Amino acid sequence: MSDDGFPPTGSDCRLYLITPPNLDGAALDAFAGALDAALAAGDVACLQLRLKGPDDAPPSAEAVRRATTRLLPLTRARDVAFIMNDFPELAAELGCDGVHVGQEDTPYDKARRIVGADAIVGVTCHDSRHLAMEAGEAGADYVAFGAFYPTATKTPKSSARPELLAWWSELMEVPCVAIGGITVENCAPLVRAGADFLAVSAGVWQHPDGPGAAVQAFNAAIAAAKTPADG
């Protein structure tokens, strides 16, 4: 388990990075360099490995193993949690810090049994208060809401509003993750609403100034967004 303070113990919002969906061949080595630059640039809570096969099919176990073997040492070196998207058996086998499951993936209870009590298990809840409350009551370490903005990374199944984050953070202690089209420019309302984490993929990896500059800019935007409420 990474000793990175995930979930958060305070009120600070943190970055939750998600990998690009295709890390085959040379793309994996290129991404490893981008990840190293991102993690060296500023605070990051975790990295989720979320791969897709051809035509959005599930990735092969071999592809997941290759990517994990290459990337996990980089996150460990920075005390950043490594979360696998679904595949709890592989997450346990490869020593990941946890697993993230969607509503159509491995059920939470089964994922928890596989990865163990000390691992992180997060659950996608779309825009549903009911699903989030069920996940929280079951023992999930965090719930993920979205999509908050249009995104080309994946086809969102729901559209969420910042008010959902505000409602959750006021009533619940389980951390919440905001996901979907989040950029440096549009993240402030989500931070102010109470997001504990901002899940970002293209907003970092496709940033015009590179992933390191993106992480710095996100952390600055988070700090600026929190200042009015905390000052």
Secondary structure, DSSP 8 states (H G I E B T S, - for coil): ---S--S-SSS--EEEEE--S---THHHHHHHHHHHHHHHHS---EEEE----GGG----HHHHHHHHHHHHHHHHHTT-EEEEES-HHHHHHHT-SEEEE-TTSS-HHHHHHHH-TTSEEEEE-TT-HHHHHHHHHHT-SEEEEE--S--SSS--S----HHHHHHHHHH--S-EEEESS--TTT-HHHHHHT-SEEEESHHHHT-TT-HHHHHHHHHHHHHHHHHHHH-
